């Protein structure tokens, strides 16, 4: 195994997760963070089941700090229910971001990776076989640099041009609340669909709650608005104005300098995919960097932007569209909205992750059904409380239907897949039934074979 030196810029959840995934693969990882102390400000509050699988692969027990999300309830201006979209158990988790960062930092310390805080990255320059990072303390040489340093990313400026805007920015007041006892509210996300005051209210975890109010609708009478949700007795922990962007990077890579998370994309909050998108970036990038450091051609890193940009654009557009449908327009739009939202497909608001586009390691057919290629392999339950992810291992896996092992293309970096016989596994669903399945290290189905 070849050990590489990787510098991760930014110690938010995306950067810490990327560092863990690379450290577990045996690389020397250093995380640089400009803040001297961990942030106490909650930002993300929701992760779907796909993003939770990334954390599990990084060795983090998300269930310790999260509460199940019940789904989404759409309300009119008088808080009457327009529509309700419940989530299946385990499909969504609500959490307090500082709790997640504490878990990730503890895991990083156990992994042997190094976290350096209070250091400012001033520039990143690609080199022939890596990059040079200049900080306010020293100059570092790395085999790869991952820019996970947020919306004002120094690394993104080094990678390329300004991002492509997908929708207009939107100003909201975000209010984090702490209750003395659980509030008697429905345990999911409440979305007020206007037309007078677009607002969002949700239980987070424990006694924490969040309320958000669109500022374009005029000044906010905070006590009155909180009272409408039955939260007037809560302590206001923080009230801050945020501008929600909707943009995706035009370039994700310059040599071995690569972008993840908010450095690569910003999304409106309406389908809860901001942090989830970043964790998916880190999951698929970690195995590619690992393969390149093991000898795979650098061209493998071209698939980072090719796969992630299209996926991010799909979800950012979906978030912007969903927000527009739920909150835009005046009284006439409100009457139309009542009809549209009753007919809106459940899958739109559930924001199921779209499949990755066809590419070198997403071998979807040009015509005909894709049979699950480009999507995550289902994490089906096994015996004794285990799940499929527990037996796939950290690398490639080949699920076969018989004792005859099919020939698969050579894998990046000389990797060898772990062979698992389907007879010992539960049914993976109709798309994958009776087929051999090649699973990437990020749990994405890379290819399938014909029925047995």
Secondary structure, DSSP 8 states (H G I E B T S, - for coil): ----EEEEE--SHHHHHHHHHHHTTT-EEEEEES-SS--------EEEHHHHHHHHHTT--GGGGEEE--EEEEE-TT--EEEEEE--TTSEEEE-HHHHHHHHHHHHHHHT-EEEES--EEEEEEETTEEEEEESS-EEEESEEEE---TT-HHHHHH-S--EE-S--EEEEEEEEE-SS--SS-SSEEEEE-SS-EEEEEE-STTEEEEEEEGGG----HHHHHHHTT-TTSEEEEEEEEEE--EE-S--EETTEEE-GGGTEE--STTS-HHHHHHHHHHHHHHHHHHHHTT--GGGGHHHHHHHHHHHHHHHHHHHHHHHHHH-S-HHHHHHHHHHHHHS-HHHHHT------SBTTB---SSS--TTTTSB----B-GGG-BHHHHH-SS-EEEESSSS-------GGG---EEEEGGGS----TTTTTEEEEE-TTSBEEEEEEE-
